[in-house]
């Protein structure tokens, strides 16, 4: 009788343990998806994908002289410049999984054909965009945008074009150019087309507009052919501004890229067509 009682108590204890373990396992199973949902719902931040450049990075893509990148924020998808050939631009975007129909804003830095040449093809795919272009563009250019069904906005002075996203306004001359400035918790993201007004001057303007230190500078720096003295002055200026990440693309020049890589180490981004940069917002 005593032995039977002991066995019964043992079985009851095991049952209780099983129930407790079952509750714990069930609780863990219920809790785990909540954690996954929270991770999925975290702010995805900002990504910059170079979709057109004369420097190779992704062997699937076509390189060509010019520049374009897609900037994705939680609220906006911006195509910065359109490269020189719309067919190449759209092909690269497709291979990178970027749908031109989901672009909200087209931002044109300056009038050169290697930066605006793909615009017609983009507008054929998606006329439901706002095109921000420098005020100095010829009048017929605005007509070209409007006739495609897009909204054309000429930019002269610095201004906000979306929450936390600014244009430097037209800078320099005779080739007038605008650059893009994005505010993040890391600092400012500065995107340039060719930097005809001078990359150092662009960073100065961006600081004035964004009221913060630059974190990333990416795009064409117009330093192809510059000598070591000139390049070292620019690199030193980047350091003095506190720039943390550098992606010298397009017209920057191979020697410029090599010097920035040497100066910035892991902070240097090998910018070319297919490069993707992610920054927490």
N, C-alpha and C positions, 0 to 999 in steps of 0.2 A: 504493500500500500504506500509506504514511504517512497519506494523507488518510483512508483507511478506518479506520485505527487511531484517528485523532482523533475521527471520527464515533462510533465504538464507545465510546470513553471518555466522550464528551459524553452519549451516551444512558445510559450507566451512571450518570453523575453525576446526570442528570435523574431516573432511576429511584430512586436513593438519596434524592434530595431529596423525591420524591413519597412514598416510604415514611416518611421522617421527618415530613413534613407530615401524612401520614395518621395516624401515631401520635399526633402532637400534637393533631390535630383530634379523634381518637377519645378521647384523654385528656380534652380539654376538654369533649367531649360527655358523657363519663361523670361528670366532676366537677360540671358545671352542675346536674343534678338533685339531687346531694347537697347543694349549697348551697340549693336551693329547699326540700328536705326540712327542712334545719336551720332555715330561716326559718319554715316552717310549724309546726315543733315548738317554737319559742320560746314561753315562757309568754305567753299572750294577755292576761294582766292582768285588769283588772276593768272592767266597763261598767255604767253606770247609765242606764236608759231611763225617762223619765217617761211613764207610760201613762194618767195621769188628772190633769187640772189645768184650772183656769179661765182660764189664759193660753194663747193659741194659739201654736204654733210650726210645726206641720206641718198644712197645709190639708186633708189627707186625713182628719184625725182630728176627733173630736167633743170640744169643750170643755164642761166642766160644773164647778160649784163642788165642790171636793174635791181630794184628792191620792192618788196611788199611783205607785210606780215599781218597776221590776224591776232587781235588782242581780245581775249574773252574775259569779261568781268561777270559777276553774278547777275548784273542787270543789262549789260550791253555786249554786242559783238561788233568790233570795229575792224574794218579793213584799212590798214594804213598803207597808202600808195597801191598801185596796181601793176607794177612791173612794166615791161615794154611790149609784151605779147600776151594777149588775152587767152589764146589757146593753151599756152604753157602755164599760165596762171591757174586756169580752171582745171587743167590736168593735174597739177601739183596739189591743188586743194582737194580734189576728189580722192587722190591717193592718200592724203592725210586725214580723210574723213571729215572735211570741213565743207559744209553745205553753203554755197553762195546765197541761197534763198533765206538763210537765217542771219545774214549780215544786217545790222541796223544802221550803221554809219560807215560811209566811205570818207576817209580823211586823206586829202592830197597835199603833199608837202611843197612841191614846186612844179613848174611847168614842163620840165624836161621829159621827153617821150619815154625814157626808161623808167619813169615813175607814174605816168598817166596813160601809157599806151594800152593797158588792158581794161580801161574804164568802160568802153563801149560794150565789150563782151560781158562784163559784170552786170551792167545795167540791163542788158538783154535778159539775163538770168533773173535779175531781181531789181526792178525799178522802184520798189517800195523802200527806198533808203533816203537818208539825208546826206548830201555830198557837201562837205566843208572844203572850200578851196581858197587859196590866196586871192585877195581883192585885185591884185595886179594881173590876173589871168585875162586874156582877151575876152571881149563881150560875147563873141561867138561860142566860147567854151561854155558859158552859162546856158546859152540857147541849146547846146548839145545835151546838157544834163536835163534841162526842163523838157525838151522834146521827147526824151526817153521816159518821162513820167516821174522822175525823181525830184526831190526838193533840193534846190541849189542855194547854198548859203555862202556868201563871200565873207572872208575873214580879213580884217585889217589889224585890229588891236587884240591884245590878249583877252580871252574870255573863257568862261566855263561852258562846255558843250554838253556835259552830262554830270551827274553827281560825282565829284572827286576827279573829274577829267577836264583838262584845260588845253587850250592852244596857246602857244607863245605869241601868237599874232605874227604878222609879217615881220621878218627881220632881214637886214642886209640889203644889198643892191650891188650891181644892177639885177642880179638874180635874187628875187625875194622868195623867202622860204619860211614856212611855219613848221614847228615841231610839236609833239604831243607830250603832255605831262600828266601822269597819273599818281594820285596820292594813295599811299598805302601805309600801314603801321610800321613797315620796315624803312620807309623813306620814299623819295620820289622815284618813279620810273620815267625815264626820259627817252623817247623814241625819235630818231632823226632819219631823214631821207638821205640827204647828201651833205648837210652841214655847211652849205655855201657861206652863211654868215659867220662861220667859225664855231667849232664845237665848244670852245671855252666860253664864248659869249652866249651860246644857247644854254649852257648849264647855269650861268649867272642869271639869265632871264627866268629860267625854270625855278630857281630858288626864290626869286622875288615873287613869282606867281603862287607857287605851292607852299611857301612859308615853312619849308622843311629842308633837310639835307638830302642830296641825291643818293639813292641806293644803287640803282642800275642805270647805265647809259648804254643804249643799243641802237645800232643802225650804221649808216654810212657816215664816216668822219671827214671825208674829202682830204685825206692826207697822203694819197698815193703820190710818190715822188718827193715827199718831204725828206730832208736830211736828218741825221741823228740829233743834231742840236735842236732843231725845230720839234722833233718828236719827243725828245726828253723834256722839253718845256711843257708840252701838252700832258705828258704822263705825270709830271710833277704837279701840274694844275689839278688833274683828276684826284691825285692823292690829297692835295690841300683842301679840295672841296669835300673830301670824305667819301668819295664814291667807293662802294664795296664790290660791285660787279660790273664787268665791262664786256660788251659783245661788239667788237669792231667788224662790221660787215661791208659788203658792196665796194664803195670807192675808197675804203680806208687804206688799202695797200697791204701787200704781204709783209713788208718790213715793219709796218705799224703794228700789224697783228702779232708779229714775233716779239716786238718790244713790250707790248701790253701783256702778253702771256708771261714774259720774263718778270715783269714788274708785279703782276697780280696773282700769279700762281693759280691756286684753286679758285680764285675769284674771277679768273678769265673764262669767258664763254666762247667756245669755238663756233662762232656764228656763221651759218651757211644755210642754204635751202634745206628745210627739214628740222632745223634746230627748234627745240621747244624749251621755253624757260617758264618755270612756275614760281610764283611769289605769293606768300600768304597775304591776304588783304589786311 
